[in-house]
């Protein structure tokens, strides 16, 4: 796995005139697991979306480095997997169709097959069912499976156990250990179950204006 870093310099994000956070300096390094914590509205999910490139910051800089070389913005997307309960899943697809479509854009980790991914997610029996007929927990398993099995050095997870039952939480922990080695992993959550393997904690409340 490539050596990956994300460097934040004086980062700030606001909505209208309200600053969510400001003056954030931080360094994320591959091989570590980071937890973004803080009360609702402190900017946990916002920062994760900034790291994923799905939001733009208002001040400061985000720099991505791959093997100590700066990555230009248009080359960042293939390096990132992002899972969040608010991300829409293409509901007209079956799971089998979705996986085949997704992995035309990103490489699959360790050459895992679609059948193996569906089995790992506990969704083999629903492989040919349209995702619109899935429960919320099944859709969350799909999001996690796609993120975990994409061959990317960066893995971003927002409240990964949302909608999951006990077996789903066990699945999350299994996939995290199975696919997380050497990756740069950032998890946004206040749930001890979701961040128990994180060695670094970043409290977003420290960067409120």
One Martini backbone bead per residue (centre of mass of N, CA, C, O) as a GRO file, in nm:
protein
  209
    1UNK     BB    1   0.098   0.034   0.020
    2UNK     BB    2   0.079   0.352   0.010
    3UNK     BB    3   0.213   0.654   0.112
    4UNK     BB    4   0.001   0.862   0.314
    5UNK     BB    5  -0.102   1.215   0.318
    6UNK     BB    6  -0.267   1.473   0.524
    7UNK     BB    7  -0.260   1.833   0.506
    8UNK     BB    8  -0.344   2.084   0.743
    9UNK     BB    9  -0.385   2.450   0.684
   10UNK     BB   10  -0.574   2.669   0.828
   11UNK     BB   11  -0.857   2.546   0.846
   12UNK     BB   12  -1.185   2.645   0.703
   13UNK     BB   13  -1.552   2.651   0.777
   14UNK     BB   14  -1.851   2.788   0.626
   15UNK     BB   15  -2.195   2.900   0.678
   16UNK     BB   16  -2.214   3.169   0.561
   17UNK     BB   17  -2.129   3.334   0.872
   18UNK     BB   18  -2.070   3.052   0.994
   19UNK     BB   19  -1.832   2.897   1.178
   20UNK     BB   20  -1.739   2.573   1.231
   21UNK     BB   21  -1.424   2.611   1.167
   22UNK     BB   22  -1.079   2.702   1.271
   23UNK     BB   23  -0.745   2.670   1.262
   24UNK     BB   24  -0.662   2.390   1.120
   25UNK     BB   25  -0.401   2.174   1.229
   26UNK     BB   26  -0.299   1.876   1.045
   27UNK     BB   27  -0.194   1.514   1.043
   28UNK     BB   28  -0.228   1.249   0.815
   29UNK     BB   29  -0.125   0.899   0.844
   30UNK     BB   30  -0.041   0.619   0.736
   31UNK     BB   31  -0.139   0.351   0.967
   32UNK     BB   32  -0.368   0.521   1.089
   33UNK     BB   33  -0.629   0.597   1.335
   34UNK     BB   34  -0.898   0.833   1.319
   35UNK     BB   35  -1.091   1.045   1.538
   36UNK     BB   36  -1.387   1.230   1.505
   37UNK     BB   37  -1.495   1.454   1.752
   38UNK     BB   38  -1.809   1.572   1.884
   39UNK     BB   39  -2.062   1.757   1.877
   40UNK     BB   40  -2.317   1.865   1.735
   41UNK     BB   41  -2.185   2.095   1.494
   42UNK     BB   42  -1.852   2.071   1.502
   43UNK     BB   43  -1.750   1.918   1.206
   44UNK     BB   44  -1.706   1.620   1.138
   45UNK     BB   45  -1.850   1.575   0.860
   46UNK     BB   46  -1.730   1.817   0.720
   47UNK     BB   47  -1.435   1.727   0.725
   48UNK     BB   48  -1.476   1.461   0.575
   49UNK     BB   49  -1.582   1.599   0.312
   50UNK     BB   50  -1.326   1.757   0.259
   51UNK     BB   51  -1.138   1.510   0.231
   52UNK     BB   52  -1.323   1.389  -0.011
   53UNK     BB   53  -1.420   1.650  -0.200
   54UNK     BB   54  -1.744   1.736  -0.145
   55UNK     BB   55  -1.609   1.994  -0.024
   56UNK     BB   56  -1.538   2.335   0.039
   57UNK     BB   57  -1.322   2.549   0.155
   58UNK     BB   58  -1.254   2.890   0.289
   59UNK     BB   59  -0.976   2.815   0.432
   60UNK     BB   60  -0.679   2.723   0.350
   61UNK     BB   61  -0.533   2.377   0.341
   62UNK     BB   62  -0.521   2.080   0.128
   63UNK     BB   63  -0.279   1.811   0.138
   64UNK     BB   64  -0.162   1.560  -0.081
   65UNK     BB   65   0.045   1.264  -0.021
   66UNK     BB   66   0.245   1.048  -0.235
   67UNK     BB   67   0.534   0.946  -0.162
   68UNK     BB   68   0.607   1.266  -0.104
   69UNK     BB   69   0.400   1.359  -0.324
   70UNK     BB   70   0.209   1.578  -0.472
   71UNK     BB   71  -0.138   1.587  -0.526
   72UNK     BB   72  -0.343   1.657  -0.756
   73UNK     BB   73  -0.676   1.712  -0.743
   74UNK     BB   74  -0.755   1.520  -0.999
   75UNK     BB   75  -0.596   1.261  -0.834
   76UNK     BB   76  -0.760   1.196  -0.563
   77UNK     BB   77  -1.014   1.016  -0.596
   78UNK     BB   78  -0.869   0.724  -0.634
   79UNK     BB   79  -0.766   0.739  -0.311
   80UNK     BB   80  -1.079   0.732  -0.219
   81UNK     BB   81  -1.290   0.621   0.049
   82UNK     BB   82  -1.655   0.665   0.111
   83UNK     BB   83  -1.866   0.648   0.409
   84UNK     BB   84  -2.225   0.720   0.443
   85UNK     BB   85  -2.561   0.733   0.538
   86UNK     BB   86  -2.622   0.982   0.318
   87UNK     BB   87  -2.550   0.813   0.088
   88UNK     BB   88  -2.638   0.731  -0.219
   89UNK     BB   89  -2.793   0.450  -0.365
   90UNK     BB   90  -2.843   0.281  -0.653
   91UNK     BB   91  -3.169   0.148  -0.664
   92UNK     BB   92  -3.184   0.014  -0.962
   93UNK     BB   93  -2.980  -0.171  -0.865
   94UNK     BB   94  -2.812  -0.433  -0.813
   95UNK     BB   95  -2.554  -0.547  -0.642
   96UNK     BB   96  -2.405  -0.675  -0.876
   97UNK     BB   97  -2.419  -0.422  -1.058
   98UNK     BB   98  -2.283  -0.218  -0.869
   99UNK     BB   99  -2.007  -0.354  -0.842
  100UNK     BB  100  -1.934  -0.365  -1.142
  101UNK     BB  101  -1.951  -0.060  -1.183
  102UNK     BB  102  -1.756   0.046  -0.966
  103UNK     BB  103  -1.505  -0.152  -1.071
  104UNK     BB  104  -1.452   0.041  -1.329
  105UNK     BB  105  -1.318   0.287  -1.141
  106UNK     BB  106  -1.210   0.079  -0.926
  107UNK     BB  107  -1.011  -0.106  -0.755
  108UNK     BB  108  -0.979  -0.416  -0.615
  109UNK     BB  109  -0.908  -0.558  -0.331
  110UNK     BB  110  -0.714  -0.828  -0.381
  111UNK     BB  111  -0.900  -0.936  -0.616
  112UNK     BB  112  -1.181  -0.931  -0.535
  113UNK     BB  113  -1.481  -1.054  -0.576
  114UNK     BB  114  -1.811  -1.000  -0.589
  115UNK     BB  115  -1.892  -1.256  -0.439
  116UNK     BB  116  -1.700  -1.205  -0.195
  117UNK     BB  117  -1.824  -0.938  -0.108
  118UNK     BB  118  -2.113  -1.036  -0.057
  119UNK     BB  119  -2.031  -1.242   0.157
  120UNK     BB  120  -1.889  -1.042   0.354
  121UNK     BB  121  -2.175  -0.872   0.378
  122UNK     BB  122  -2.425  -1.075   0.385
  123UNK     BB  123  -2.564  -1.059   0.053
  124UNK     BB  124  -2.604  -1.304  -0.138
  125UNK     BB  125  -2.928  -1.334  -0.133
  126UNK     BB  126  -2.933  -1.013  -0.262
  127UNK     BB  127  -2.783  -0.983  -0.543
  128UNK     BB  128  -3.074  -0.969  -0.737
  129UNK     BB  129  -3.172  -0.724  -0.580
  130UNK     BB  130  -3.300  -0.437  -0.553
  131UNK     BB  131  -3.198  -0.178  -0.349
  132UNK     BB  132  -3.488  -0.057  -0.291
  133UNK     BB  133  -3.550  -0.336  -0.111
  134UNK     BB  134  -3.377  -0.252   0.108
  135UNK     BB  135  -3.266  -0.201   0.396
  136UNK     BB  136  -3.088   0.014   0.585
  137UNK     BB  137  -2.877  -0.198   0.673
  138UNK     BB  138  -2.809  -0.308   0.390
  139UNK     BB  139  -2.713  -0.039   0.269
  140UNK     BB  140  -2.479  -0.004   0.468
  141UNK     BB  141  -2.326  -0.256   0.378
  142UNK     BB  142  -2.275  -0.156   0.096
  143UNK     BB  143  -2.110   0.094   0.160
  144UNK     BB  144  -1.886  -0.055   0.314
  145UNK     BB  145  -1.797  -0.259   0.101
  146UNK     BB  146  -1.710  -0.055  -0.114
  147UNK     BB  147  -1.498   0.089   0.061
  148UNK     BB  148  -1.321  -0.150   0.167
  149UNK     BB  149  -1.277  -0.284  -0.145
  150UNK     BB  150  -1.128  -0.043  -0.222
  151UNK     BB  151  -0.816   0.046  -0.371
  152UNK     BB  152  -0.726   0.255  -0.111
  153UNK     BB  153  -0.537   0.460   0.111
  154UNK     BB  154  -0.819   0.597   0.174
  155UNK     BB  155  -1.047   0.593   0.468
  156UNK     BB  156  -1.385   0.713   0.501
  157UNK     BB  157  -1.593   0.734   0.808
  158UNK     BB  158  -1.944   0.786   0.875
  159UNK     BB  159  -2.104   0.640   1.095
  160UNK     BB  160  -2.079   0.311   1.024
  161UNK     BB  161  -2.321   0.186   1.232
  162UNK     BB  162  -2.553   0.276   1.092
  163UNK     BB  163  -2.836   0.057   1.104
  164UNK     BB  164  -2.694  -0.160   1.265
  165UNK     BB  165  -2.669  -0.455   1.389
  166UNK     BB  166  -2.492  -0.677   1.556
  167UNK     BB  167  -2.388  -0.822   1.297
  168UNK     BB  168  -2.302  -0.558   1.154
  169UNK     BB  169  -2.087  -0.472   1.360
  170UNK     BB  170  -1.914  -0.721   1.325
  171UNK     BB  171  -1.860  -0.672   1.028
  172UNK     BB  172  -1.716  -0.404   1.054
  173UNK     BB  173  -1.478  -0.508   1.228
  174UNK     BB  174  -1.380  -0.719   1.026
  175UNK     BB  175  -1.327  -0.529   0.781
  176UNK     BB  176  -1.131  -0.339   0.920
  177UNK     BB  177  -0.914  -0.561   0.973
  178UNK     BB  178  -0.893  -0.684   0.682
  179UNK     BB  179  -0.859  -0.378   0.514
  180UNK     BB  180  -0.682  -0.157   0.706
  181UNK     BB  181  -0.402  -0.204   0.637
  182UNK     BB  182  -0.200   0.085   0.588
  183UNK     BB  183  -0.418   0.281   0.613
  184UNK     BB  184  -0.597   0.582   0.597
  185UNK     BB  185  -0.805   0.639   0.884
  186UNK     BB  186  -1.129   0.808   0.910
  187UNK     BB  187  -1.353   0.868   1.193
  188UNK     BB  188  -1.687   0.975   1.241
  189UNK     BB  189  -1.741   0.981   1.600
  190UNK     BB  190  -1.892   0.896   1.942
  191UNK     BB  191  -1.871   0.588   1.919
  192UNK     BB  192  -1.690   0.350   2.073
  193UNK     BB  193  -1.742   0.116   1.868
  194UNK     BB  194  -1.623   0.278   1.609
  195UNK     BB  195  -1.331   0.394   1.770
  196UNK     BB  196  -1.159   0.171   1.931
  197UNK     BB  197  -0.906   0.156   1.706
  198UNK     BB  198  -0.820   0.439   1.767
  199UNK     BB  199  -0.519   0.636   1.834
  200UNK     BB  200  -0.656   0.906   1.723
  201UNK     BB  201  -0.783   1.222   1.855
  202UNK     BB  202  -1.019   1.469   1.718
  203UNK     BB  203  -1.140   1.764   1.848
  204UNK     BB  204  -1.360   1.991   1.708
  205UNK     BB  205  -1.410   2.189   1.951
  206UNK     BB  206  -1.114   2.323   1.934
  207UNK     BB  207  -1.218   2.482   1.638
  208UNK     BB  208  -1.388   2.689   1.743
  209UNK     BB  209  -1.449   3.035   1.723
   0.00000   0.00000   0.00000
